[in-house]
Amino acid sequence: RRMAAERRLEQRAGRAMTELALDGNKGFKAGDDNACSVYVTKGDDVIAMSIQTLNPTMLPDLCTITEKLAQLSQDRVN
């Protein structure tokens, strides 16, 4: 239920969404030029990582960073 709410929020924000899985846990990433979020289910919980910036040209690809943070978190909770 919570994952569905997160999807609706990202859809309303107009972000592109892509399905993904980390260590067997399903989720999705949502991003645009200024933000990237990764949501992954863990049992009944949702683990969320998000990076937002007003100046994306000063940073590496936001989704690459966010996915790495999400993977590191999954490695610790699995």
Wavefront OBJ file of the C-alpha trace (Angstrom):
o trace
v 0.000 0.000 0.000
v 2.776 2.420 0.867
v 4.635 1.684 -2.367
v 1.486 2.563 -4.335
v 1.323 5.914 -2.519
v 4.967 6.632 -3.392
v 4.271 5.788 -7.055
v 1.315 8.177 -7.136
v 3.431 10.999 -5.670
v 6.177 10.485 -8.244
v 3.635 10.303 -11.087
v 2.077 13.574 -9.939
v 5.557 15.150 -9.921
v 5.915 14.073 -13.553
v 9.042 11.991 -13.004
v 9.999 9.114 -15.312
v 9.698 5.775 -13.516
v 11.582 2.525 -14.069
v 11.022 -0.802 -12.313
v 14.019 -2.341 -10.546
v 15.030 -4.989 -8.021
v 17.851 -4.902 -5.489
v 18.905 -8.185 -3.929
v 15.515 -9.691 -4.796
v 13.540 -6.776 -3.329
v 11.253 -5.113 -5.874
v 11.007 -1.393 -6.320
v 11.286 1.464 -8.758
v 13.271 4.585 -9.462
v 11.776 7.919 -10.403
v 13.721 10.824 -11.787
v 13.929 14.019 -13.745
v 16.721 16.540 -14.339
v 16.702 17.785 -10.728
v 15.842 14.710 -8.668
v 16.139 10.959 -8.470
v 14.525 8.643 -5.948
v 14.789 4.894 -5.463
v 12.085 3.004 -3.563
v 12.571 -0.640 -2.580
v 10.238 -2.917 -0.615
v 11.531 -4.744 2.431
v 8.729 -6.843 3.869
v 5.925 -4.389 4.658
v 8.326 -1.452 4.669
v 9.632 0.778 1.904
v 13.220 1.968 1.882
v 13.577 5.267 0.026
v 16.667 7.130 -1.112
v 16.346 10.498 -2.814
v 18.685 13.205 -4.071
v 17.483 16.582 -5.274
v 19.424 19.565 -6.557
v 18.780 22.914 -8.168
v 21.949 22.608 -10.248
v 22.344 19.079 -11.664
v 25.206 20.098 -13.953
v 27.464 20.391 -10.896
v 26.925 16.731 -9.907
v 27.386 13.305 -11.465
v 24.213 11.565 -12.686
v 21.748 11.719 -9.775
v 20.234 8.288 -10.389
v 23.656 6.631 -10.444
v 24.371 8.092 -6.997
v 20.913 7.252 -5.628
v 21.023 3.661 -6.899
v 24.440 3.148 -5.279
v 23.108 4.458 -1.938
v 20.061 2.198 -2.231
v 22.245 -0.834 -3.002
v 24.496 -0.098 -0.006
v 21.397 0.143 2.216
v 20.034 -3.142 0.862
v 23.371 -4.826 1.522
v 23.091 -3.801 5.177
v 19.421 -4.722 5.753
v 19.369 -8.052 3.904
l 1 2 3 4 5 6 7 8 9 10 11 12 13 14 15 16 17 18 19 20 21 22 23 24 25 26 27 28 29 30 31 32 33 34 35 36 37 38 39 40 41 42 43 44 45 46 47 48 49 50 51 52 53 54 55 56 57 58 59 60 61 62 63 64 65 66 67 68 69 70 71 72 73 74 75 76 77 78
